[in-house]
Amino acid sequence: MDRISAMRVFSEVVTRGSFTAAANTLGMSRAMVTRHIGELERWLGARLLQRSTRRLSLTEAGEACVVRSRQLLELVNDVEQVVGQRDTEPHGQIRVQCSPAFGQAYLSAILVDYLARYPRTKIDLVLSDQPLNLVDERIDLAIRMTNELDPALIAKKLSTCRAVLCCTPVYLEKNDAPKTPDDLTQHNCLSHSRVEKSQWSFSRQGEECLVQVSGSFSANDTMSLVEAVRAGGGLAVLPNYVVAPMLRDGELVSVLPDWHADELGIYAFYISRRHQPASLRTLLDFLTQRLGNTPLWDR
């Protein structure tokens, strides 16, 4: 963890007198404030704060640390101001993480457009379906499809990920098309092993429906699931950003179009709002503009 950032957090905790007040001032979660303090104490090998239910107090080591931390932070601020006056153009490398499916289908092209606009920046794209630890993996920005926010991170909603129940026309020629969600119990339902593998949820004009499904194929990768559906293996609920071109071309068809699968938010996750480099700020703005409430694949 960045020791300068940890010192900033520690100084703010001492100034505000509480972890919660410091978190609000710094624009980060209370869990992240706690983590910064813990990392600083482990680095120094000493407890800096005495914590009770009513108040915080400095230990002897904490008193020595806060004085020297503030002296160092003043020097750092002087350097930041001098450099900031000389170079405000976005520059440097941004390490971005997202799922393989979204990276391949959409995000890579957006990032190339961003690099064309800001030629002094570089992008290192990390593709993983697993939510990575941003601090340990040195990730500046993580793009995730979820409705569960991580309390240790700052989240900015970029757009909405809609999903479509679909299959090939050939599959429907061999099997009766389902007329209601309950009919899916008679079909081979292919599923993502990390998302509602055996229970699918649909809604229609305020009506909710949960269906227990089963199938012969599941995968922990969205693109593998797409290929299984394209091969005629069965039906699956797939993200529209992947299958929209296949639906337009008629390679896949939408099933039960009046019923809507659960939507997920597309979020950008990052560690802190404070002291963001220009590259990260401009990338967040760029992604917000390009995705929007109605992204290109839904239009």
N, C-alpha and C positions, 0 to 999 in steps of 0.2 A: 504494500500500500504506500502511496505517496506520503512521505513524512512531512513535507511542507503543508499539504492539505490537512493532515492529522493535527499539526500544530495550530492551523487556523481554526479547526473545529474545537480543539481544546481551549484556545483563547476565548472563543465565542461562548462556550459553556461557562467558563469562569465569569465572563462579563454579564451574561444573562442570568446566571444562577440556577439554570436547569437545562436538562437535555432537550426537553420539548421546546422551550423558548429559543434555544440555539438552532434547533432543526427548522423552526419557522423562519428565523432570520436568514439562515443559509440556503433555504429552499431545498432541503433534503429531508429524508425520513428520519424519525427518531432512532430507528434500528441502525441506520447508517452512521448516525452520530455516535451511538454506542460502540459500533465496530471501530470507528476511527480512534476513539479513546482507548479501547482495548488493545489495538495494534500499537499505539504509542506507548502504552504501559509495558507491553511485551518487549518492545524495542529497547526501552530504557531499563527494563528489569526492576521497575519500582511502581508501587501504587501512587497515583497522582491525586485521586479524589476519594474522600470518604463519603459514601452514599448512605442516606437514611430516607425514611418515608417523607420527612418534612423538608430537608435541606441538603445541600452539598457543601462540603468544606474541603479546602486544600490540605494535603499532607505536606510535610516538610519538603519532600522531593517535588511535589506539585508547585509549591511556592517558588522554588528555584527554577523549575521548568517554565512556568508561565512568564517570568521576567525575561529569560533568555529567548523564549519562543517569540515574544513580541518584538524584541530587538531584531531577531532574524527576519520576521515578517515585514518589518519596516524596510529592511534592505531589499527583500524580494519585491515589495510594492514599488520601490524606487526603480528597480530594474524593469518591471512590467510597464511602468509608465513611460520610461525612456524608449523601450522597444516598441510599445504600442503607438507612440507618436511617430515613429519612423516607418512602421509597416502594419497597416490594418487590412491589407488584402488577404483573403483566405489562402492559407498555404499549409503544407505539411501533409502527413498521412493520416487518414481516418480508417480505423479498423471497425468494420460493420459485420454483424452476424444476423443471419436469417435462415429459414428453412430452405433445403435444396429446391423444393418445388417452386416457391415464390422467387428465389434467386434466379433460377433458370428461366421461368416463364415471364418475369416482369422486371424485377429489381435491377438486374444487371444492366439492362438497357437504360433505365433511369439514371443509374450511377455514371454510365458513359456520357450521358447528356450533361450531368453535373460537372464532370471533369472537363468537358469542352467549354463550359461557361467559366470555370475557375481552373485554368491550366497549371497553376502552381500547387494544386492539391493532388494527392494520390489516394486511391482506395485499396484497402486489403479486405476482400470479402471472404468471410468464413461461413461455410454452409453446414448447418447442423440442425437436426430436428430436436435435439436436447437443449433445454434452456441452460446456457453456459453462465458461469460466474464471471461477471464483467470485470471485476477487479483482478482476479487471478489470471484470466485469459487476455487481459489488456484490451478489452472490447470497449470502444468509444460509444457505439450505438447498436442496440439489438432491436430488430424488427420481429414482432411476434403476433400471431393470431390467437387471441385469448379473450376471455371475459373475466379472468382472475388476475388482478394486478398484484405485482410484487411490492410489499410495503417497504422493502429496502431500496427501491429504485424510484426515480422520477419517471412518470409515464405521460406521453403525449399521444392522444388519439389522432391517427392520420386518416383513417377511412374505415369502411366496413367490409368484412369478408362474407359474402353470401355463398350459399352452397346449393347444389342442384342434384336431385335424384335422377340418375340417368343410366342408359344402357345403349346397346347398338340396336339398329332396326332388325338385324338378323335375330337377335335374342328374342325380340317381341314376336317375330314370325313363328318361332318355335314354342313360345310360351304365351299364355293369355295375359294381356296387359292388366296390371292391377288397377282396380277402380276406386279402392279406398286404401288407406294405410294398413288396415288389418289384413288386406290381401297379400302383403309382403311376406307373411308367414309361410306362403306357398312358393316363395321364390328363393333363388340362390343369392343371398345378399353379401356382397364383398365389403369388408370393413377395414378401417385403419385400426391397428392394434392398440393405439394410444388414445383413441377418441370414440367413445360410445360403441364399443365393439359388438355388444349383444342387444343394445336397446337404442332405438332411433326415436327422435322426437320431432313432431311436425305440428304446425299450427295453420289455421285458416279462419280469418275473420273473427279472431278471439277464441276460437275452439282449439283446444289442445288435445294431442293424441300421442301416446307412447306405445311403441310396438316392439315386442320381443322378436328379434330376427336371428337368423343363423345362415351360415354359408360355408362353402368349402375352401375359401381363400381369404386370408387377411395378410396385411403387410404393415411394417412400421415406416413406410415411405410412400408419400402421396403419388409420386410419378409411377411407382411400381403398381399401385392400385389402379391408376388411370390405364396403364397398358393392359392389365388384366381385364378391365371392362371393355376396352377396344378390341380385345381378342374374343369377345363374346362370352366371357366367363360368368356374367350375371349383372346385377344392379349394384350401384354404389352411390353414396352421397359424396359429391366431389366439389372442391372449391371452384367457383365460377371463373376465377382468374386463369385457371388451367383449361377448363372445358368450353369456355365461351366460343372460341374459334371452331371447335369440333361440332358444337351445336348449330352454329351458323351454316357450316358446310354440310350438315346432315349426316356426318359420320356417327354422331351420337344423337339421341333423342331424349327430351325431358319427359319424365314419368311423374304422374300426379302433379301437374303444373299448378293446380289450385292450392296445393299444400306446400308450405314453406318449411324447409329445414332450419334449425337454429342458426342464427347469425353469430359471427365472432367479430370483435373489434380488431382492427389492425393498429397496433401500438408501437411507438418508438420508446424504448427504455434506455435511460442513461443514468449516470451516478449523481450528478449535481447540476443545478442551474447556475451556480456561482463560478465565475472565472472560466466560462466556456470559451474555447478558441473560436475565432471567426469562422473557421472551416466547419465546425460542428453546428454552429448557429445557422449558417447559410444552408447546410445540408438538410437540417430539420425543416427550414422554410421551403426548400426546394421540394422535398418529399410531400409536405402538406399541400403544396400547390399542384403537384402532378397527380396525386391520388385523389384528394378531395372527398366530399360526401358521396359523390357518384363517380367512382373510378372508371377509367376508359373501358375496361372489360364489361362493365354493366350497362354501357350506353347503347 
